[in-house]
């Protein structure tokens, strides 16, 4: 360190100089992993972890913005086409058709933006949300009752062990996970066989499964079903009930975001007897 004319300048060896962020704010590179066992080493490791989280969040924002722009193009194109043709229509019936198309596409965009906002809030704040010790069986029973209330014809069943399965999380988030899985399963299920919800303990994990008897998932789509905006509709489920006709491809992505935010993981598979099975594994809450 040298001092001249009231200035204090610290000379650092070239190997320890920190990287400066460009004027546009993008951080290139990161902090080197320090092996020091003092406060400086702890600080360096904390800054490295913070940098990695910031970089991951920036990648999320950039990719999400591009995907959202792509998804908004289709409804906007439909609205533009209908608006251009509408003045040229000669009958009230034709005008009603185009107006109905515009209303549907506007409603689709509203739902899309609502679910996009939900994913953004999850990505930004799930780690800071208050978590409670939640028993899964009563929570699942309540979700199934809500499903039966809003869709009386929905066939759903629940099996759970006698021992309580407790996980750490927000009850509303955990209910959201099951609701999204059930909505997806019911959308692809034929009348008759119920959608099965199963809870079981696997070592230090709680397993939540939702299985249906629908057409299943093509093997090539299994790795993609939890991706944002991915939606696949086989012919066997091409005409679901009107209440569940629109698929935005965000419900399963929300399931994945919540599960991973709680230290868990998700998977999808095809059942040997037909249909699909979605599974969420969550770490059990510590015993008191």
C-alpha positions as CSV (number, residue, x, y, z in Angstrom):
1,X,0.0,0.0,0.0
2,X,1.4,3.5,-0.9
3,X,0.1,7.0,0.0
4,X,0.6,10.1,-2.1
5,X,-1.3,13.5,-2.1
6,X,-3.9,12.2,0.3
7,X,-4.7,9.1,-1.7
8,X,-4.5,5.5,-0.5
9,X,-3.7,3.0,-3.2
10,X,-3.7,-0.8,-2.6
11,X,-1.6,-2.8,-5.0
12,X,-2.8,-6.4,-5.5
13,X,-0.9,-9.2,-7.1
14,X,-2.3,-9.9,-10.6
15,X,-3.4,-13.4,-9.5
16,X,-5.8,-12.0,-6.8
17,X,-7.3,-9.0,-8.6
18,X,-11.1,-9.2,-8.8
19,X,-13.0,-9.0,-12.1
20,X,-14.9,-5.9,-12.9
21,X,-18.4,-6.0,-14.3
22,X,-18.9,-4.4,-17.7
23,X,-20.8,-1.2,-18.0
24,X,-24.0,-3.1,-18.9
25,X,-23.8,-4.9,-15.6
26,X,-23.2,-8.5,-16.8
27,X,-20.7,-10.3,-14.6
28,X,-18.2,-12.4,-16.6
29,X,-16.3,-15.1,-14.8
30,X,-16.5,-15.4,-11.0
31,X,-14.6,-15.6,-7.8
32,X,-11.9,-18.3,-7.6
33,X,-12.6,-21.0,-4.9
34,X,-10.5,-20.1,-1.9
35,X,-9.0,-22.6,0.4
36,X,-8.3,-20.1,3.2
37,X,-9.8,-21.0,6.5
38,X,-10.2,-17.5,7.8
39,X,-12.8,-14.7,7.4
40,X,-11.4,-13.8,4.0
41,X,-11.9,-17.4,2.8
42,X,-15.4,-17.5,4.1
43,X,-16.2,-14.2,2.4
44,X,-14.7,-15.4,-0.9
45,X,-16.8,-18.6,-0.8
46,X,-20.0,-16.7,0.1
47,X,-19.4,-14.3,-2.9
48,X,-18.8,-17.3,-5.2
49,X,-22.1,-18.8,-4.1
50,X,-23.9,-15.5,-4.6
51,X,-22.4,-15.1,-8.0
52,X,-23.5,-18.5,-9.1
53,X,-27.1,-17.9,-7.9
54,X,-27.2,-14.5,-9.7
55,X,-25.9,-16.1,-12.9
56,X,-28.5,-18.9,-12.7
57,X,-31.2,-16.3,-12.1
58,X,-30.1,-14.3,-15.1
59,X,-30.2,-17.4,-17.3
60,X,-33.7,-18.1,-16.0
61,X,-34.9,-14.6,-16.8
62,X,-33.3,-14.6,-20.3
63,X,-34.7,-18.0,-21.3
64,X,-38.1,-17.3,-19.8
65,X,-38.4,-14.0,-21.6
66,X,-37.7,-15.7,-24.9
67,X,-40.1,-18.5,-24.3
68,X,-42.9,-16.1,-23.2
69,X,-42.4,-14.0,-26.3
70,X,-42.7,-17.1,-28.4
71,X,-45.9,-18.2,-26.7
72,X,-47.5,-14.8,-27.0
73,X,-47.0,-14.7,-30.8
74,X,-49.8,-17.3,-31.6
75,X,-52.7,-15.6,-29.7
76,X,-51.5,-12.2,-30.9
77,X,-51.5,-13.4,-34.5
78,X,-55.0,-14.8,-34.1
79,X,-56.3,-11.6,-32.7
80,X,-54.6,-9.6,-35.5
81,X,-56.1,-11.8,-38.2
82,X,-59.6,-11.6,-36.7
83,X,-59.3,-7.8,-36.4
84,X,-58.3,-7.5,-40.0
85,X,-61.0,-9.7,-41.3
86,X,-63.8,-8.4,-39.0
87,X,-64.5,-5.1,-40.9
88,X,-64.9,-7.1,-44.2
89,X,-67.5,-9.5,-42.8
90,X,-71.1,-9.1,-44.1
91,X,-73.2,-10.9,-41.5
92,X,-73.7,-10.7,-37.8
93,X,-73.0,-14.4,-37.5
94,X,-69.6,-14.1,-39.1
95,X,-68.8,-11.1,-36.9
96,X,-69.8,-13.1,-33.8
97,X,-67.4,-15.9,-34.8
98,X,-64.4,-13.5,-35.1
99,X,-65.3,-11.6,-31.9
100,X,-65.6,-14.9,-30.1
101,X,-62.1,-15.9,-31.4
102,X,-60.7,-12.7,-30.1
103,X,-62.2,-13.1,-26.7
104,X,-60.8,-16.6,-26.4
105,X,-57.3,-15.6,-27.4
106,X,-57.4,-12.6,-24.9
107,X,-58.5,-15.0,-22.1
108,X,-55.7,-17.3,-23.1
109,X,-53.2,-14.5,-22.8
110,X,-54.6,-13.5,-19.4
111,X,-54.2,-17.1,-18.1
112,X,-50.7,-17.3,-19.6
113,X,-49.5,-14.1,-18.0
114,X,-51.1,-15.1,-14.7
115,X,-49.2,-18.4,-14.6
116,X,-46.0,-16.8,-15.9
117,X,-46.3,-14.4,-12.9
118,X,-46.7,-17.3,-10.6
119,X,-43.5,-19.0,-11.9
120,X,-41.6,-15.8,-11.6
121,X,-42.7,-15.3,-8.0
122,X,-41.7,-18.9,-7.2
123,X,-38.3,-18.5,-8.7
124,X,-37.7,-15.3,-6.8
125,X,-39.1,-16.1,-3.5
126,X,-39.7,-19.8,-2.7
127,X,-36.5,-20.0,-0.6
128,X,-37.6,-17.1,1.6
129,X,-41.2,-18.4,2.2
130,X,-42.2,-19.5,5.7
131,X,-42.2,-23.3,5.9
132,X,-44.2,-25.4,8.3
133,X,-44.2,-29.1,9.2
134,X,-47.1,-30.3,7.0
135,X,-48.7,-33.7,7.2
136,X,-49.4,-34.8,3.6
137,X,-52.4,-37.2,4.1
138,X,-54.9,-34.6,5.5
139,X,-53.7,-32.0,2.9
140,X,-54.2,-34.5,0.0
141,X,-57.7,-35.4,1.3
142,X,-58.6,-31.7,1.3
143,X,-57.4,-31.2,-2.2
144,X,-59.3,-34.3,-3.4
145,X,-62.5,-33.0,-1.8
146,X,-62.0,-29.6,-3.6
147,X,-61.6,-31.4,-6.9
148,X,-64.7,-33.4,-6.4
149,X,-66.6,-30.3,-5.5
150,X,-65.7,-28.4,-8.6
151,X,-65.8,-31.5,-10.9
152,X,-68.5,-33.9,-9.4
153,X,-67.8,-36.4,-12.2
154,X,-64.1,-36.6,-11.5
155,X,-63.1,-40.1,-10.2
156,X,-60.1,-39.8,-7.8
157,X,-58.9,-42.1,-5.0
158,X,-56.3,-41.7,-2.2
159,X,-54.2,-44.2,-0.5
160,X,-51.8,-43.3,2.4
161,X,-49.9,-45.1,5.1
162,X,-51.1,-45.0,8.7
163,X,-47.9,-43.3,9.9
164,X,-47.9,-39.6,9.3
165,X,-45.7,-38.2,6.5
166,X,-44.6,-34.7,7.3
167,X,-42.6,-32.5,5.0
168,X,-41.4,-28.9,5.4
169,X,-43.2,-26.4,3.2
170,X,-46.0,-23.9,2.7
171,X,-49.4,-25.7,2.8
172,X,-50.7,-23.7,-0.2
173,X,-47.6,-24.6,-2.3
174,X,-47.9,-28.3,-1.5
175,X,-51.6,-28.2,-2.3
176,X,-50.8,-26.4,-5.6
177,X,-48.4,-29.3,-6.5
178,X,-51.1,-31.9,-6.0
179,X,-53.8,-29.8,-7.7
180,X,-51.7,-29.3,-10.8
181,X,-50.9,-33.0,-11.0
182,X,-54.5,-33.9,-10.6
183,X,-55.7,-31.4,-13.2
184,X,-53.2,-32.8,-15.7
185,X,-54.2,-36.4,-14.9
186,X,-57.9,-35.8,-15.1
187,X,-57.4,-34.0,-18.4
188,X,-56.0,-37.2,-20.0
189,X,-58.1,-39.8,-18.2
190,X,-61.0,-41.7,-19.8
191,X,-64.3,-42.0,-17.9
192,X,-64.4,-44.8,-15.5
193,X,-61.1,-45.7,-13.8
194,X,-60.1,-43.3,-11.1
195,X,-57.0,-41.2,-11.0
196,X,-55.0,-42.7,-8.1
197,X,-53.2,-40.6,-5.6
198,X,-50.7,-42.5,-3.5
199,X,-48.5,-41.5,-0.5
200,X,-45.7,-43.6,0.9
201,X,-42.5,-43.3,2.8
202,X,-39.2,-44.2,1.2
203,X,-36.4,-44.0,3.8
204,X,-36.0,-40.3,4.5
205,X,-38.3,-39.2,1.7
206,X,-42.1,-38.8,1.2
207,X,-43.3,-40.0,-2.2
208,X,-46.4,-38.5,-3.8
209,X,-47.7,-40.3,-6.9
210,X,-50.5,-39.4,-9.2
211,X,-51.4,-42.1,-11.7
212,X,-54.0,-42.2,-14.5
213,X,-55.2,-44.7,-17.1
214,X,-54.9,-42.3,-20.1
215,X,-52.9,-42.8,-23.3
216,X,-49.6,-42.4,-21.5
217,X,-46.6,-40.3,-22.6
218,X,-44.5,-41.0,-25.7
219,X,-41.0,-42.1,-24.6
220,X,-39.5,-39.2,-26.5
221,X,-41.6,-36.7,-24.5
222,X,-40.9,-38.1,-21.0
223,X,-37.7,-35.9,-20.5
224,X,-39.7,-32.8,-21.5
225,X,-43.0,-33.0,-19.7
226,X,-41.8,-30.7,-16.9
227,X,-40.4,-28.0,-19.3
228,X,-42.0,-24.6,-19.4
229,X,-44.7,-24.3,-22.2
230,X,-44.4,-27.9,-23.3
231,X,-47.7,-29.5,-24.0
232,X,-48.5,-32.7,-25.9
233,X,-52.1,-33.8,-26.7
234,X,-52.4,-37.3,-28.1
235,X,-55.4,-38.2,-30.2
236,X,-57.0,-40.1,-27.4
237,X,-57.2,-36.9,-25.4
238,X,-57.7,-34.4,-28.2
239,X,-61.2,-33.4,-27.0
240,X,-61.2,-33.0,-23.3
241,X,-64.1,-31.4,-21.4
242,X,-64.5,-27.7,-22.2
243,X,-63.6,-26.7,-18.6
244,X,-60.1,-28.1,-19.2
245,X,-59.7,-27.5,-22.9
246,X,-56.8,-25.0,-22.9
247,X,-53.3,-26.3,-22.0
248,X,-50.6,-23.7,-21.4
249,X,-47.8,-26.1,-20.5
250,X,-47.0,-24.4,-17.2
251,X,-48.7,-26.6,-14.6
252,X,-46.1,-29.3,-14.4
253,X,-43.3,-26.7,-14.6
254,X,-44.7,-25.1,-11.4
255,X,-44.7,-28.6,-9.8
256,X,-41.1,-29.0,-10.6
257,X,-40.2,-25.5,-9.4
258,X,-41.9,-26.1,-6.0
259,X,-40.5,-29.6,-5.5
260,X,-36.9,-28.6,-6.3
261,X,-37.3,-25.4,-4.2
262,X,-38.1,-27.7,-1.2
263,X,-35.1,-29.9,-1.9
264,X,-37.1,-32.6,-3.7
265,X,-37.3,-33.9,-7.3
266,X,-39.9,-35.0,-9.8
267,X,-40.2,-37.7,-12.4
268,X,-42.7,-39.1,-15.0
269,X,-43.1,-42.6,-16.3
270,X,-45.6,-44.8,-18.1
271,X,-47.5,-47.5,-16.3
272,X,-47.2,-51.1,-17.5
273,X,-51.0,-51.5,-17.5
274,X,-51.4,-48.2,-19.4
275,X,-51.5,-44.6,-18.4
276,X,-48.9,-42.2,-16.9
277,X,-47.5,-41.8,-13.4
278,X,-46.1,-38.6,-12.0
279,X,-44.0,-38.7,-8.8
280,X,-42.8,-36.0,-6.4
281,X,-40.2,-36.9,-3.8
282,X,-39.8,-34.5,-0.8
283,X,-37.5,-34.8,2.2
284,X,-39.3,-35.7,5.4
285,X,-39.4,-33.1,8.1
286,X,-37.1,-33.7,11.0
287,X,-38.7,-35.5,13.9
288,X,-39.2,-33.4,17.0
